[in-house]
Amino acid sequence: MSTSPLHHHLHHHLLHIFINLLHFHLIMSTFHQITLVTSTSHLHLLQQSVKLTIDAT
């Protein structure tokens, strides 16, 4: 069975889209983890500063 150039091109294009989506997903999940860690540490710092303010008064 011979594959037509168009079919081959389409397959290649789909592969590219799939890889791009995979990369995008990886970037987003990594970014989400970083954001989660950052917001958690920020929250911790905020709690500490609030605690210090309460202790100071």
N, CA, C and O atoms as a Maestro MAE file, in Angstrom:
{
 s_m_m2io_version
 :::
 2.0.0
}

f_m_ct {
 s_m_title
 :::
 protein
 m_atom[228] {
  # First column is atom index #
  i_m_mmod_type
  r_m_x_coord
  r_m_y_coord
  r_m_z_coord
  i_m_residue_number
  s_m_chain_name
  s_m_pdb_residue_name
  s_m_pdb_atom_name
  i_m_atomic_number
  :::
  1 25 0.842 -1.200 0.000 1 A "MET " " N  " 7
  2 3 0.000 0.000 0.000 1 A "MET " " CA " 6
  3 2 0.883 1.257 0.000 1 A "MET " " C  " 6
  4 15 1.746 1.434 0.859 1 A "MET " " O  " 8
  5 25 0.640 2.105 -0.972 2 A "SER " " N  " 7
  6 3 1.434 3.331 -1.068 2 A "SER " " CA " 6
  7 2 0.691 4.500 -0.435 2 A "SER " " C  " 6
  8 15 -0.492 4.719 -0.698 2 A "SER " " O  " 8
  9 25 1.389 5.228 0.383 3 A "THR " " N  " 7
  10 3 0.780 6.384 1.034 3 A "THR " " CA " 6
  11 2 0.957 7.611 0.163 3 A "THR " " C  " 6
  12 15 2.055 7.882 -0.323 3 A "THR " " O  " 8
  13 25 -0.099 8.338 -0.030 4 A "SER " " N  " 7
  14 3 -0.063 9.535 -0.861 4 A "SER " " CA " 6
  15 2 0.684 10.656 -0.138 4 A "SER " " C  " 6
  16 15 0.679 10.706 1.092 4 A "SER " " O  " 8
  17 25 1.317 11.546 -0.881 5 A "PRO " " N  " 7
  18 3 2.056 12.653 -0.258 5 A "PRO " " CA " 6
  19 2 1.183 13.495 0.678 5 A "PRO " " C  " 6
  20 15 1.637 13.978 1.715 5 A "PRO " " O  " 8
  21 25 -0.080 13.653 0.279 6 A "LEU " " N  " 7
  22 3 -1.006 14.439 1.084 6 A "LEU " " CA " 6
  23 2 -1.248 13.769 2.430 6 A "LEU " " C  " 6
  24 15 -1.250 14.421 3.474 6 A "LEU " " O  " 8
  25 25 -1.449 12.463 2.388 7 A "HIS " " N  " 7
  26 3 -1.693 11.692 3.601 7 A "HIS " " CA " 6
  27 2 -0.480 11.766 4.518 7 A "HIS " " C  " 6
  28 15 -0.611 11.925 5.731 7 A "HIS " " O  " 8
  29 25 0.676 11.653 3.934 8 A "HIS " " N  " 7
  30 3 1.923 11.723 4.682 8 A "HIS " " CA " 6
  31 2 2.076 13.103 5.327 8 A "HIS " " C  " 6
  32 15 2.462 13.223 6.490 8 A "HIS " " O  " 8
  33 25 1.769 14.127 4.554 9 A "HIS " " N  " 7
  34 3 1.866 15.506 5.028 9 A "HIS " " CA " 6
  35 2 0.910 15.733 6.192 9 A "HIS " " C  " 6
  36 15 1.270 16.362 7.187 9 A "HIS " " O  " 8
  37 25 -0.292 15.225 6.064 10 A "LEU " " N  " 7
  38 3 -1.314 15.364 7.093 10 A "LEU " " CA " 6
  39 2 -0.874 14.674 8.375 10 A "LEU " " C  " 6
  40 15 -1.033 15.208 9.473 10 A "LEU " " O  " 8
  41 25 -0.319 13.483 8.217 11 A "HIS " " N  " 7
  42 3 0.159 12.706 9.357 11 A "HIS " " CA " 6
  43 2 1.277 13.464 10.079 11 A "HIS " " C  " 6
  44 15 1.309 13.531 11.308 11 A "HIS " " O  " 8
  45 25 2.176 14.021 9.303 12 A "HIS " " N  " 7
  46 3 3.297 14.788 9.832 12 A "HIS " " CA " 6
  47 2 2.786 16.018 10.585 12 A "HIS " " C  " 6
  48 15 3.298 16.369 11.649 12 A "HIS " " O  " 8
  49 25 1.780 16.657 10.020 13 A "HIS " " N  " 7
  50 3 1.184 17.849 10.609 13 A "HIS " " CA " 6
  51 2 0.524 17.516 11.944 13 A "HIS " " C  " 6
  52 15 0.662 18.258 12.917 13 A "HIS " " O  " 8
  53 25 -0.183 16.407 11.981 14 A "LEU " " N  " 7
  54 3 -0.848 15.961 13.202 14 A "LEU " " CA " 6
  55 2 0.171 15.645 14.287 14 A "LEU " " C  " 6
  56 15 -0.046 15.929 15.465 14 A "LEU " " O  " 8
  57 25 1.279 15.058 13.875 15 A "LEU " " N  " 7
  58 3 2.355 14.725 14.802 15 A "LEU " " CA " 6
  59 2 2.914 16.005 15.435 15 A "LEU " " C  " 6
  60 15 3.173 16.062 16.637 15 A "LEU " " O  " 8
  61 25 3.093 17.024 14.596 16 A "HIS " " N  " 7
  62 3 3.580 18.315 15.062 16 A "HIS " " CA " 6
  63 2 2.633 18.940 16.071 16 A "HIS " " C  " 6
  64 15 3.059 19.452 17.106 16 A "HIS " " O  " 8
  65 25 1.348 18.892 15.761 17 A "ILE " " N  " 7
  66 3 0.323 19.439 16.653 17 A "ILE " " CA " 6
  67 2 0.353 18.707 17.988 17 A "ILE " " C  " 6
  68 15 0.290 19.320 19.054 17 A "ILE " " O  " 8
  69 25 0.451 17.383 17.908 18 A "PHE " " N  " 7
  70 3 0.485 16.559 19.109 18 A "PHE " " CA " 6
  71 2 1.688 16.902 19.986 18 A "PHE " " C  " 6
  72 15 1.560 17.043 21.203 18 A "PHE " " O  " 8
  73 25 2.851 17.036 19.360 19 A "ILE " " N  " 7
  74 3 4.080 17.375 20.086 19 A "ILE " " CA " 6
  75 2 3.961 18.763 20.721 19 A "ILE " " C  " 6
  76 15 4.371 18.973 21.862 19 A "ILE " " O  " 8
  77 25 3.396 19.698 19.968 20 A "ASN " " N  " 7
  78 3 3.201 21.057 20.484 20 A "ASN " " CA " 6
  79 2 2.279 21.063 21.689 20 A "ASN " " C  " 6
  80 15 2.534 21.757 22.674 20 A "ASN " " O  " 8
  81 25 1.215 20.293 21.607 21 A "LEU " " N  " 7
  82 3 0.271 20.199 22.716 21 A "LEU " " CA " 6
  83 2 0.927 19.573 23.937 21 A "LEU " " C  " 6
  84 15 0.693 19.994 25.070 21 A "LEU " " O  " 8
  85 25 1.744 18.572 23.691 22 A "LEU " " N  " 7
  86 3 2.450 17.884 24.769 22 A "LEU " " CA " 6
  87 2 3.406 18.851 25.471 22 A "LEU " " C  " 6
  88 15 3.466 18.905 26.699 22 A "LEU " " O  " 8
  89 25 4.142 19.606 24.672 23 A "HIS " " N  " 7
  90 3 5.063 20.603 25.209 23 A "HIS " " CA " 6
  91 2 4.312 21.650 26.008 23 A "HIS " " C  " 6
  92 15 4.718 22.022 27.109 23 A "HIS " " O  " 8
  93 25 3.206 22.120 25.436 24 A "PHE " " N  " 7
  94 3 2.383 23.130 26.091 24 A "PHE " " CA " 6
  95 2 1.875 22.623 27.434 24 A "PHE " " C  " 6
  96 15 1.876 23.348 28.429 24 A "PHE " " O  " 8
  97 25 1.442 21.369 27.445 25 A "HIS " " N  " 7
  98 3 0.931 20.751 28.670 25 A "HIS " " CA " 6
  99 2 2.030 20.661 29.731 25 A "HIS " " C  " 6
  100 15 1.799 20.947 30.906 25 A "HIS " " O  " 8
  101 25 3.215 20.264 29.304 26 A "LEU " " N  " 7
  102 3 4.351 20.155 30.222 26 A "LEU " " CA " 6
  103 2 4.724 21.512 30.804 26 A "LEU " " C  " 6
  104 15 4.972 21.644 32.003 26 A "LEU " " O  " 8
  105 25 4.759 22.516 29.937 27 A "ILE " " N  " 7
  106 3 5.093 23.874 30.370 27 A "ILE " " CA " 6
  107 2 4.054 24.383 31.361 27 A "ILE " " C  " 6
  108 15 4.394 24.971 32.388 27 A "ILE " " O  " 8
  109 25 2.778 24.150 31.041 28 A "MET " " N  " 7
  110 3 1.698 24.611 31.903 28 A "MET " " CA " 6
  111 2 1.711 23.927 33.265 28 A "MET " " C  " 6
  112 15 1.510 24.576 34.291 28 A "MET " " O  " 8
  113 25 1.945 22.624 33.273 29 A "SER " " N  " 7
  114 3 1.964 21.890 34.543 29 A "SER " " CA " 6
  115 2 3.152 22.322 35.402 29 A "SER " " C  " 6
  116 15 3.043 22.436 36.623 29 A "SER " " O  " 8
  117 25 4.289 22.558 34.744 30 A "THR " " N  " 7
  118 3 5.481 23.030 35.453 30 A "THR " " CA " 6
  119 2 5.223 24.423 36.019 30 A "THR " " C  " 6
  120 15 5.539 24.711 37.173 30 A "THR " " O  " 8
  121 25 4.643 25.278 35.184 31 A "PHE " " N  " 7
  122 3 4.308 26.641 35.589 31 A "PHE " " CA " 6
  123 2 3.327 26.626 36.757 31 A "PHE " " C  " 6
  124 15 3.443 27.421 37.690 31 A "PHE " " O  " 8
  125 25 2.363 25.715 36.694 32 A "HIS " " N  " 7
  126 3 1.356 25.584 37.745 32 A "HIS " " CA " 6
  127 2 2.013 25.173 39.060 32 A "HIS " " C  " 6
  128 15 1.676 25.696 40.122 32 A "HIS " " O  " 8
  129 25 2.953 24.232 38.982 33 A "GLN " " N  " 7
  130 3 3.671 23.778 40.179 33 A "GLN " " CA " 6
  131 2 4.477 24.919 40.786 33 A "GLN " " C  " 6
  132 15 4.478 25.110 42.002 33 A "GLN " " O  " 8
  133 25 5.160 25.673 39.935 34 A "ILE " " N  " 7
  134 3 5.968 26.807 40.389 34 A "ILE " " CA " 6
  135 2 5.071 27.847 41.064 34 A "ILE " " C  " 6
  136 15 5.399 28.368 42.130 34 A "ILE " " O  " 8
  137 25 3.931 28.140 40.426 35 A "THR " " N  " 7
  138 3 2.978 29.112 40.960 35 A "THR " " CA " 6
  139 2 2.451 28.650 42.305 35 A "THR " " C  " 6
  140 15 2.314 29.439 43.240 35 A "THR " " O  " 8
  141 25 2.157 27.361 42.391 36 A "LEU " " N  " 7
  142 3 1.630 26.768 43.618 36 A "LEU " " CA " 6
  143 2 2.646 26.907 44.752 36 A "LEU " " C  " 6
  144 15 2.300 27.315 45.860 36 A "LEU " " O  " 8
  145 25 3.895 26.564 44.463 37 A "VAL " " N  " 7
  146 3 4.974 26.641 45.453 37 A "VAL " " CA " 6
  147 2 5.199 28.094 45.873 37 A "VAL " " C  " 6
  148 15 5.356 28.393 47.057 37 A "VAL " " O  " 8
  149 25 5.213 28.991 44.886 38 A "THR " " N  " 7
  150 3 5.436 30.410 45.153 38 A "THR " " CA " 6
  151 2 4.327 30.990 46.015 38 A "THR " " C  " 6
  152 15 4.594 31.693 46.990 38 A "THR " " O  " 8
  153 25 3.080 30.695 45.656 39 A "SER " " N  " 7
  154 3 1.948 31.233 46.418 39 A "SER " " CA " 6
  155 2 1.921 30.671 47.835 39 A "SER " " C  " 6
  156 15 1.547 31.370 48.777 39 A "SER " " O  " 8
  157 25 2.318 29.403 47.986 40 A "THR " " N  " 7
  158 3 2.353 28.776 49.308 40 A "THR " " CA " 6
  159 2 3.411 29.450 50.182 40 A "THR " " C  " 6
  160 15 3.161 29.736 51.353 40 A "THR " " O  " 8
  161 25 4.580 29.699 49.621 41 A "SER " " N  " 7
  162 3 5.655 30.341 50.376 41 A "SER " " CA " 6
  163 2 5.312 31.800 50.681 41 A "SER " " C  " 6
  164 15 5.665 32.320 51.739 41 A "SER " " O  " 8
  165 25 4.620 32.454 49.743 42 A "HIS " " N  " 7
  166 3 4.185 33.831 49.959 42 A "HIS " " CA " 6
  167 2 3.182 33.895 51.095 42 A "HIS " " C  " 6
  168 15 3.221 34.798 51.930 42 A "HIS " " O  " 8
  169 25 2.284 32.923 51.112 43 A "LEU " " N  " 7
  170 3 1.268 32.835 52.158 43 A "LEU " " CA " 6
  171 2 1.936 32.636 53.514 43 A "LEU " " C  " 6
  172 15 1.527 33.225 54.515 43 A "LEU " " O  " 8
  173 25 2.967 31.799 53.531 44 A "HIS " " N  " 7
  174 3 3.712 31.520 54.756 44 A "HIS " " CA " 6
  175 2 4.410 32.790 55.259 44 A "HIS " " C  " 6
  176 15 4.398 33.087 56.454 44 A "HIS " " O  " 8
  177 25 5.011 33.528 54.332 45 A "LEU " " N  " 7
  178 3 5.678 34.783 54.686 45 A "LEU " " CA " 6
  179 2 4.680 35.803 55.207 45 A "LEU " " C  " 6
  180 15 4.960 36.545 56.149 45 A "LEU " " O  " 8
  181 25 3.507 35.827 54.578 46 A "LEU " " N  " 7
  182 3 2.447 36.743 54.985 46 A "LEU " " CA " 6
  183 2 1.984 36.428 56.403 46 A "LEU " " C  " 6
  184 15 1.783 37.330 57.216 46 A "LEU " " O  " 8
  185 25 1.819 35.145 56.687 47 A "GLN " " N  " 7
  186 3 1.406 34.710 58.022 47 A "GLN " " CA " 6
  187 2 2.449 35.097 59.066 47 A "GLN " " C  " 6
  188 15 2.109 35.535 60.165 47 A "GLN " " O  " 8
  189 25 3.722 34.930 58.711 48 A "GLN " " N  " 7
  190 3 4.812 35.286 59.625 48 A "GLN " " CA " 6
  191 2 4.823 36.781 59.919 48 A "GLN " " C  " 6
  192 15 4.979 37.192 61.069 48 A "GLN " " O  " 8
  193 25 4.658 37.592 58.876 49 A "SER " " N  " 7
  194 3 4.671 39.046 59.052 49 A "SER " " CA " 6
  195 2 3.474 39.512 59.871 49 A "SER " " C  " 6
  196 15 3.584 40.443 60.669 49 A "SER " " O  " 8
  197 25 2.324 38.856 59.670 50 A "VAL " " N  " 7
  198 3 1.123 39.178 60.449 50 A "VAL " " CA " 6
  199 2 1.360 38.819 61.915 50 A "VAL " " C  " 6
  200 15 0.989 39.567 62.819 50 A "VAL " " O  " 8
  201 25 1.979 37.669 62.131 51 A "LYS " " N  " 7
  202 3 2.273 37.200 63.488 51 A "LYS " " CA " 6
  203 2 3.237 38.173 64.187 51 A "LYS " " C  " 6
  204 15 3.071 38.486 65.365 51 A "LYS " " O  " 8
  205 25 4.239 38.642 63.445 52 A "LEU " " N  " 7
  206 3 5.205 39.592 63.987 52 A "LEU " " CA " 6
  207 2 4.536 40.913 64.331 52 A "LEU " " C  " 6
  208 15 4.844 41.530 65.351 52 A "LEU " " O  " 8
  209 25 3.614 41.344 63.469 53 A "THR " " N  " 7
  210 3 2.888 42.602 63.694 53 A "THR " " CA " 6
  211 2 2.036 42.501 64.945 53 A "THR " " C  " 6
  212 15 1.967 43.442 65.735 53 A "THR " " O  " 8
  213 25 1.387 41.359 65.122 54 A "ILE " " N  " 7
  214 3 0.541 41.130 66.300 54 A "ILE " " CA " 6
  215 2 1.406 41.096 67.568 54 A "ILE " " C  " 6
  216 15 1.028 41.642 68.605 54 A "ILE " " O  " 8
  217 25 2.574 40.444 67.466 55 A "ASP " " N  " 7
  218 3 3.480 40.353 68.614 55 A "ASP " " CA " 6
  219 2 4.052 41.726 68.988 55 A "ASP " " C  " 6
  220 15 4.279 42.016 70.162 55 A "ASP " " O  " 8
  221 25 4.276 42.554 67.982 56 A "ALA " " N  " 7
  222 3 4.884 43.870 68.196 56 A "ALA " " CA " 6
  223 2 3.947 44.813 68.939 56 A "ALA " " C  " 6
  224 15 4.398 45.648 69.724 56 A "ALA " " O  " 8
  225 25 2.658 44.686 68.700 57 A "THR " " N  " 7
  226 3 1.696 45.600 69.331 57 A "THR " " CA " 6
  227 2 1.395 45.201 70.764 57 A "THR " " C  " 6
  228 15 0.606 45.865 71.437 57 A "THR " " O  " 8
  :::
 }
 m_bond[227] {
  # First column is bond index #
  i_m_from
  i_m_to
  i_m_order
  :::
  1 1 2 1
  2 2 3 1
  3 3 4 2
  4 3 5 1
  5 5 6 1
  6 6 7 1
  7 7 8 2
  8 7 9 1
  9 9 10 1
  10 10 11 1
  11 11 12 2
  12 11 13 1
  13 13 14 1
  14 14 15 1
  15 15 16 2
  16 15 17 1
  17 17 18 1
  18 18 19 1
  19 19 20 2
  20 19 21 1
  21 21 22 1
  22 22 23 1
  23 23 24 2
  24 23 25 1
  25 25 26 1
  26 26 27 1
  27 27 28 2
  28 27 29 1
  29 29 30 1
  30 30 31 1
  31 31 32 2
  32 31 33 1
  33 33 34 1
  34 34 35 1
  35 35 36 2
  36 35 37 1
  37 37 38 1
  38 38 39 1
  39 39 40 2
  40 39 41 1
  41 41 42 1
  42 42 43 1
  43 43 44 2
  44 43 45 1
  45 45 46 1
  46 46 47 1
  47 47 48 2
  48 47 49 1
  49 49 50 1
  50 50 51 1
  51 51 52 2
  52 51 53 1
  53 53 54 1
  54 54 55 1
  55 55 56 2
  56 55 57 1
  57 57 58 1
  58 58 59 1
  59 59 60 2
  60 59 61 1
  61 61 62 1
  62 62 63 1
  63 63 64 2
  64 63 65 1
  65 65 66 1
  66 66 67 1
  67 67 68 2
  68 67 69 1
  69 69 70 1
  70 70 71 1
  71 71 72 2
  72 71 73 1
  73 73 74 1
  74 74 75 1
  75 75 76 2
  76 75 77 1
  77 77 78 1
  78 78 79 1
  79 79 80 2
  80 79 81 1
  81 81 82 1
  82 82 83 1
  83 83 84 2
  84 83 85 1
  85 85 86 1
  86 86 87 1
  87 87 88 2
  88 87 89 1
  89 89 90 1
  90 90 91 1
  91 91 92 2
  92 91 93 1
  93 93 94 1
  94 94 95 1
  95 95 96 2
  96 95 97 1
  97 97 98 1
  98 98 99 1
  99 99 100 2
  100 99 101 1
  101 101 102 1
  102 102 103 1
  103 103 104 2
  104 103 105 1
  105 105 106 1
  106 106 107 1
  107 107 108 2
  108 107 109 1
  109 109 110 1
  110 110 111 1
  111 111 112 2
  112 111 113 1
  113 113 114 1
  114 114 115 1
  115 115 116 2
  116 115 117 1
  117 117 118 1
  118 118 119 1
  119 119 120 2
  120 119 121 1
  121 121 122 1
  122 122 123 1
  123 123 124 2
  124 123 125 1
  125 125 126 1
  126 126 127 1
  127 127 128 2
  128 127 129 1
  129 129 130 1
  130 130 131 1
  131 131 132 2
  132 131 133 1
  133 133 134 1
  134 134 135 1
  135 135 136 2
  136 135 137 1
  137 137 138 1
  138 138 139 1
  139 139 140 2
  140 139 141 1
  141 141 142 1
  142 142 143 1
  143 143 144 2
  144 143 145 1
  145 145 146 1
  146 146 147 1
  147 147 148 2
  148 147 149 1
  149 149 150 1
  150 150 151 1
  151 151 152 2
  152 151 153 1
  153 153 154 1
  154 154 155 1
  155 155 156 2
  156 155 157 1
  157 157 158 1
  158 158 159 1
  159 159 160 2
  160 159 161 1
  161 161 162 1
  162 162 163 1
  163 163 164 2
  164 163 165 1
  165 165 166 1
  166 166 167 1
  167 167 168 2
  168 167 169 1
  169 169 170 1
  170 170 171 1
  171 171 172 2
  172 171 173 1
  173 173 174 1
  174 174 175 1
  175 175 176 2
  176 175 177 1
  177 177 178 1
  178 178 179 1
  179 179 180 2
  180 179 181 1
  181 181 182 1
  182 182 183 1
  183 183 184 2
  184 183 185 1
  185 185 186 1
  186 186 187 1
  187 187 188 2
  188 187 189 1
  189 189 190 1
  190 190 191 1
  191 191 192 2
  192 191 193 1
  193 193 194 1
  194 194 195 1
  195 195 196 2
  196 195 197 1
  197 197 198 1
  198 198 199 1
  199 199 200 2
  200 199 201 1
  201 201 202 1
  202 202 203 1
  203 203 204 2
  204 203 205 1
  205 205 206 1
  206 206 207 1
  207 207 208 2
  208 207 209 1
  209 209 210 1
  210 210 211 1
  211 211 212 2
  212 211 213 1
  213 213 214 1
  214 214 215 1
  215 215 216 2
  216 215 217 1
  217 217 218 1
  218 218 219 1
  219 219 220 2
  220 219 221 1
  221 221 222 1
  222 222 223 1
  223 223 224 2
  224 223 225 1
  225 225 226 1
  226 226 227 1
  227 227 228 2
  :::
 }
}
